[in-house]
Amino acid sequence: MKMGTLKLFSIVCTIVLTVSTVKCLDLTEPTTRDWWQKAGFYQIYPRSFMDSDGDGVGDLNGIVSKLPYLKSIGVKAFWLSPIYKSPMVDFGYDISDFRDIHEEFGTMADFDRLVEQAHDLGLKVIMDFVPNHSSNLHDWFNKSENLVSGYEDYYVWHDGKTNPAGGRNLPPNNWIQAFRGSAWEWSDKRQQYYLHQFTVEQPDLNYRNPKVVEEMKEVLLFWLGKGVDGFRIDAVPTLYEDTQLRDEPPSGVVDDPEDTNYLLHIYTQDLPETVEMVYEWRELIDNYHEQHGGETRVIMTEAYSSLDVIKTYYASSTGRIGSHMPFNFRLITEVNKDSTASDYVKVVQDWMSILPAGQVPNWVMGNHDRPRVGTRLGEERIDALNMILLSLSGASVTYQGEEIGMTDGYVSWEDTVDPSACNAGKDLYEEKSRDPCRTPFQWDNTSMAGFTTGSKTWLPVGARYKEVNVYIEEQAEKSHLKVYRSMMGLRKSRTFQFGTVKAIALKDSVLAIVRELPNFSTYITLANLGSQLEVINAVALADSLPDKLYFDVVSVESHNIRGGSVATKDIVLLPNEAFVLKAHVGPVERVYSSICDSWFG
């Protein structure tokens, strides 16, 4: 502690002891948190974030130019959707070289500069690791298809079933890929079928081959050596498949036998071996940290699995540890426009119920595969939803553009490029397309939303870019961006980092999130998710609340102003209004809190 701060703290303690019955409070942290356990994470979809060279495709130098923006909105880390060398059939998730950068994004020197400048700003860089498959143009697949010694079993190959009608064998079973149709593709060269749980250009790697396991561990070590701070691991549930290749049963959910949801994926997803692989990756990451020092490197796993499966990703019953952050998609999968406050409370309680001791939760509300928050849950609730996300304890994950309230853009059939949509055909493409949530980031109200200096973008710019963009929202007195930034500022407070959290349904439409920490301010986030005015009595929400509470953050359309007060027992919420209320501390405690915040960061 600096001498000046120490003297001031001593003075404050003396004042407290002299004029008040309050004791000088202990400066010891109530607990400790690693950097990732309290961080705001931000997902960048590189093709759509910022274009530096005018070709209409975002790139690494574009990201570098916007690092100060990321710092300004309060995030601690960002993860990059794949930037590896790729034919771009699935826009980077079909990788032809796991140790190189795709030329549209730049060079390895550009990547090195990105990591260096991010670290200079105190930002962490998370890579997207895609272990389930490679591109069919990867050297490994070429060697495997041609039966080069040592590579024969790098992928999942099978002769298929005898065709009763004669001719070429039939696929081994009824498995369906994620992007529609059979998960098996015939190779004329090898005269066998290979498995692809995504597009035909994305053959599944064979994790029952120890050489493949070691290859992919070497990939992780390569990027750790480049200075990355962790990995978001894609499509984890599909790593292993049933060795007997048994048919999967119908789900009864859809009638279309070409749709992936037609089957229950009991033999292609969530096999026990998959979780064991995550434990091995965690061991690798931890060993690297022990050998090289520095701050914790993290792994974040993507799995839309049941809670009983997700729980195992954290740790095994025998004490092995796995993912630091098994992504919590419940705010995507379990709530919709008609959800009540109780539905949100259940999402919180269900996740907390599977959380092992010593772990912290994480909350994800959007990503590059799902409709944007405003489109999915209502534009009028954008601020309320960001407030909910950022009021919960632990780590938060924000998809690029959600902080300014971007909504899905319209993408015509002619402009559609997403393989999921293209495979569905013109009549079904809108239902399957992920393009609308991937439209270019809206930086300003100039041509192409300031995303590129070129005359064309890889996906059309959203129609509302002139009113929904960073520049306009920076200038406005109130905006989604300013609400988001204020919430990120609150998350740095002692109460938000170390305090308890309660999610409470006050009425069908009113959700309360209460953050408390002894000797520090109490914060109450109130969100009206309904279309009717509501009046709330907050007296019983926390211990010893004063008669008045003060508005700390207010939604854009709120009738209240920051710093204004309201009677604790008579709080009015307009339809879709949200705000954070603060129980003010006394003048002496306020000085103390300021000192603590300065000392603890």
N, C-alpha and C positions, 0 to 999 in steps of 0.2 A: 504494500500500500504506500502511495506517495505520502511524504511528510505532511503536505498541506491538507490532504484528504484525511489523514489520521488525526490532525489537530481539530479539523472541523467535526469529525465524528465524535471526538472526545468532548467538544463543546456541546454538541447535540445531546450526548448522553447526560452531561451535567444538567442541561436545561430540563431534560425529561425527568431526572431524579429530583430536581428542585421544584418544578411547578406542576408536576403530574405524579400520579401513582404508578404510571407505566414504567416498567423496568427497561434498562438498556438491553436491547435485544441481541441475541447471539448472532454473530456474523457467519457462523458455520453454515454452509449450504445444506438445505434440508435433505438433499440427496444428490447424486451425480448423474449426469447424462452424457453419453458419447455424442459426438457432433451429429450423427445421422438420426439419433433418437428424438431430436427436437427440430429437425431441419425441414425447410420447405424445399421440395424437389420440383423441378420444372422439366417437362418433356419437350424436347425440340424434335420436330419432324424436318430434317435438314432440307429436303427438296422445297419446302414451303416456308422457311423461316426468313431468309434474306439472301438475295442474289447479288453477288459483287461484280459479275462480269457481263451482265446483260443478256445471258442466254435463256433467261426465263426459268432457270432451275436454281434453287437455293444452294449455297455452298459453304465450305468451312470459313473462307475469308469473310463471307457475309455474317456468319455467326460471330467471328472475332470482332467485327465492327459493332455488334450489338451487345457485347459483354457488359459494358457499363449500364445498359438498360436492365439486364438481369440483376446486376448488383443493386440498382436503384429500387427495384420492386421487392427486394428483401429475401430472395431465394438464396439458399446455401449451395445447392448442387443442381446440375442439369444432366439429363441423360439423352443421348443422341440415338434416334432410330438409325438403323444400319447405314454406315458410310463405306463399307467394304467394297472391293472390286466385285462387280455384278453385271450380268446382262440386263438387269432391271425388269425381268418378267413380273416379279412381285415387288418391284421398287425397293430393292436392297435386301430383301429377305431370301433371295436366291443368290448365294455367295459363291463366286468362282475363285476367290483367294482370300482366306481369312486373315492374311497378314499384309494386305495392301489396301490403298484408298481408291475408290472409284473415281475415274478421271473427271466426271461431272462435278464432283465435290472438291477436287483439288489434288494436292500432293501430300506425301508424308511430311514434308517440311511445313506445309500449311497446318497439318494436324499438330505437329510439335509446337508450332507457334500458338495455336489455340490453347493447348494444355498449359503452356508457360504463362500466357497472358491471363488465363482464367485463374491460375494459382496466384498470380500477382495480385489479383483482385479478391482473393480469399474464396474463390468459387471452386467447387469440386466437379470433376468430369467423370461421368458414368457412361460406359460403352454398352451398346446393345449386343449381347452375345446370343448367337443363333445356333444352338447345338444340334437340333433335331435333324437337319438336312443341309445339303449344299446345293449349288447349282449343278445341273447335268453337264455344264461346261467346265466344272472343276476337274483338275488333273486327276484327282483321286477317282472320280467317277469314270473318266476315260480309261484309266488303267483297270478299274474293276470290270467295266463292260468288256474289255478286251482280254480279261483273265490274266493280267500281268501278275507274276508271282508276288505274293505278299499282299495283294490288293483284292483278291477274289471275293473276300467277305467283308469288305468295307461298307457295303450296302446290303439291304435285305432283298435277296434274290430267291426265286422259286420257279420250279418247272411249270406249275399250274396243274389244273385237273384235266384228266382225259376228256376230250370232247366226244360225246356219244354220236354226234353227227359226222365225226371225222374231221380232219384238218387240224389247225393249230389248237393247242390246248387252251382251255378256258382259264380265267383268273382263278387263283387259289381259293378265294372265298368271296363273301359279299361286302367286304369293307368298302366304305365310301369316303372319299377325300373331302376336306373342308370346303373346297371350291366347286363341288358338284361332280358327280359321276364316280366311277370306280377308282379305288386307291391303288390299282395295279396297272402298269404300263408294260407292254411287250417290247423287248429289245431284239431286233433282227440279228444284231451282231452276236449277242450272247445266246440267243434262242431261249431266253427265260424272261419271266416277269420281274420287275422291281417295284418295291413299295414306295408310294409317295402320298403322304397324308395331306399334302397341299397340292400345288400344281404339278403337272407331269414333268415340269422342268426343275422340280425340287425333290430329288430322290432322298429317301430317309437313310441316314447313317445307321450302321449296325452297332449298337452299344453293347452287344454280347461279344463283340470282338475286342479284346484288351488293347489291341493296337489303335483302334479308333478312340478309345477312352484316353489313351496317352496322347494321341495327336491333339485332341481338343484341350487337354490340360496344358499342352505346350502353347496353344493359342492364347489361353488365359495368361500364361506367364509372359508371353511376348508383349501383350498390351500393358500388363502391370509394369514391365520394364520401360514402357513408353511414358509412364507416369500417371496412368489413369487411376481413379480413386474407387473403382468398383464396376460392377456389371449388373445390368438388368437382363435376366435370362429369359429368352423367348420360348413360348410354347412348351414349357417343361413337361406337361402331362403325357406328351406323345413320344417320349424318348424310347420307351420299350414297348414291345408288342408280345402277344401270346405266342409262345414257341410252337404250339399245335395249330396255329392259324385257324382257329375255330370261327365259324360264322357268328356275327353279332345279331342279337334279337331285335325285332322291330320295337320302336319306342312307343308307337301309338299316338305320337304327337302330330306328325304330318303324314299325308298320303302319297307324297311324291317320292318314289324309290330312288331318285337321283340326288335328293337333298340330304346333306349330311345329318340333319336332325331326324331322318327316317329311322335311324338305328340308335340303340343304346350302345355306347362305345366302351363296353366292359372289357374288351380284349385289346384295345388300342390306346387306352388312356388310363392314367392313375394306377399303373401297376406298381407293386411295392419296390421293385428295383429302381424305379424312377427317383423315389425319395432318397434311396441309398446313394444314388449318383450325386444328388444335391449335397449330401453330407460329405462326400469326397471332395467336391469343389470347395466347400467351406473350409475343410482341413487344408487344402492347398492355399487358399487365400490367407488363412490365419498363419500358416507357416511362412508365407512370404512376408507378412507383416512382422513376425518375430525376427526374421533374418535381416530385413531392410529398415525396420523402424518406421518412424513417421506416424501419421494418424491412421485410424482404422480404414481398411478397404472393405467395401460392403458388397453383398450380393442381394439382388432383389429379384424375386421369381414371379413369373406370370403363369397363373393357373386359375381358370374359372371352374374350380372344383368345389365339392361339398366341404362344409366346415370341418367334418371329421378327418378329411384328407388334408386340408390346409393346415390343420393343427400339427400334423406330422412333419410338415416342412420346417417348422420352427425347431423341433427337436424330437428325438426318438425316446421311447420309454426306457431305453438303456443308457441314456445320457448323451448320445451323440447330438451335435448341434448342426443346424442346416442354414436356411436362409435368414439373413438379418431382417428382411422385409418380404414375407410372402404377400404379394399385392392383395389388398383388400378391395375387391370390386363390388362390395355389397351396395354401395351408394349408386352403382350403375345397374346392377341386376335386380335389386329388391325394391326399388322405389320408382314411381312414375308420376305423371301429372295428377293422378287421383289419390296419391298416397296421403295418409293422415299423419299427424304429428306422432301418433303411436307407432306407425310404421317406421319412422326414422329412429325412434327410441329403440325399437326391436333390433334394427340394424346395428346400433351401437352396443346394445346388451349382448347380442349373439356373438359379435366379434370379441368383446371383452371376456366372454365366457370360455373361449378357447385359448386365451393368451397365457402362455407359460409364465411362471414366476420370473421376474427380472426382465421380461421383454416389454416393449412398448408397441402400441397399435400404430397402424398407418391407415390413411384414408385417401382413396382415389375416386374422383368424380367424373373423369373423362379421359379419353385417349384417342389415338389415331384410328381405332377400329370401330368406334361407337359414335352415334350422333352427338353433337355438342350439347353441353348442359342446357343452354337456353332453348335449343330446338327440342330436346328430349323432355325437359321438365318445365319449360315455360320461360319466355323472355322476361316476363314481368317479375320473375323470381331470381334473376341472375345474382343480384347482390345478396339476397337471403341465402342462396345456396353456397356462395363463396364464404359467407359469414359462418355458416354451419360447418363447412369443411375446415376452416381455419380456426374455429373455436374448440374443436376436439383436440384431445391430447395426443402426443406422439408426432409422427411425421405426416406431412401432407404432400400430395402429388398433384400438380396442376399441369394440364395440357396447354400448350402454347395457344394464346388467344382467348382463353377463358377469363383471364384477368381483365380484358377489355370488353368482354361480353360478345365476342364473335359468335355467330350462329352459322348453321350449315349453309353453304352456297348451293345454287342450282347448277347441276352438271348434266347437260343433255346426253342422249345416247351417243351422238356423234363425238362428243368430247370425252366420253367415258374411257378410262384406262385401267381401272381396278380389275384384276383378273377374276375376282369373285363376282363382279357385276357382268363382265364380258362373258363369262361362262354361263351365266343365268339367262342371257339373251335379252332382246329388246323389251319383251313384255314384262320381265321380272327384274330387270337391272336395277331399278330404283329401290326395290326392296333389299337387294344384296349389296349395293354399292357403298364403299367407304370413301369415295372421292369427295362427297360434299363436306366432310369434316376435315379434309386435307387441303382445302383451298389456301392460297397464299396468305401469309400474315399481313394484316392491315396496319401499316406504319403511319400513313398520312393520307390526305385527301387529294393528292396529285395522281397523275396517270399511273395505273397499275398499283395503286395503293402504296407507292413508295417501295414496293418489294423489288423492283427491277428497273433498270434504265432501258431495257429492251422494249419491243413493241408487242411481245407475246409471252404468256406464261404457260407453264406445263399443264396447269388446270386453270379454269377461268377465275378471275378475282371475284369475290363475293359482291353482290349487287349493292350492299349497304356500306361499302367501304368509306364513302365520303362522310358518313356520320359516326361510324364505329371504327375508330383508329386511335393510335397512341397520341398523335399530335393534337387532335381535337380534344381528347380526354385530359391531356396534360394542361391545356389552356382553360378548360371548363372549371367553374367553381366547384361543381360536384360531378363525379363520373364514376363508372364502374372501376376504372383503374385506380382512382384515388381511394375508393372504398377498399379495394384489394390491398393497396399499399399500407393503408392504416391498419388493416387486420394483421398484415405481416409484421408491422411495428409492435402491435400488442403481443404477438407471439414471442417477442424477445423479453417480455416482462417476467418477473420471478413467478408470478401466479400462473401464467400460461405454461411456463417451462416445467414447473415442479408441483403445481397445485393439483388438487383433486378435480374430477370432472363428473358432473351429473347431467344426464339428458332426461328431460321431463316433458311429458305431453300435458299441457295445461288445459287444452280443449282439443277437439278434433283437429283444428287447424293451427294451433299455436304450440310451437316447440320452444322450449327453454333449455339452454346449455349454461350450466353454472360452473364457474371456475373459482375455487377458493384455495387460499394458503394462509395459515396462521401468521398474523402480523403484517400481512400484505393486503392490498386492495382485492375486493371481490368483484368479479365481472359476471354479468348476466346477459347472455345473448338471447334475444327474443325474435322469433321469426313467425310472421303470420303467413301460412301457406294457403290461406283461403281467400275467398272473394268477398267476405263480409268484414265489417269493422268489428273489432274485438276489444273488450276492456278487461285488463288483467290486474289481479292483486298479487304482488310479488313478495309480500311480507314473509311467507313461509318458505321461500325458495332457498334461503341461506340463513346462517346463524347471525343474530343481532344486526339485521339490516337497519340502517337509519331511516328516518321518515322520508328522506329525499334521495333520489338517485340521479346520476348525471350522465348525459348522453356522451359516449366516447367515440363511437363510430355509428353513422346513420346511412341507410340506403339512399340511393339517388333520389327516389321519389318520396322520401320521408317528409313529413310535415314538421319534423323537429330539426334542431340545429345542434352541432357539436358544442358541448359545454353547457347547454341548457339543462334544466332540472325538471324532474317529474315526481309527483307523489308516489311513493313505493306501493301504496295500496290502490292506486287509480291510474293505471297506465293504459293509454289508448293506442291501439295498433290499427292502422288503415289496412285495407286489403293488400296483401303481398308486401307489406312494410316489414323491415327488419332493422334492428339496431342493437348496439352493445351498451349496456348500462354499467356504470362504475359506482361502487360504494366508496365515496371519498374517505381518505384517512385524514386525521387531524393535522394541523400545521407542523407540529414537531415530527410526527410520524412521516409526513410527506417529505421533509428534509432527509430523514433517515432513509426512506425508500429510495430517494434520489442518489444518496451516497452508495447504498447497496447496489443499485443498478449500475452505477459507474464502476464500482469495484468488481462486480461479478460479470460485467460485460452485457 
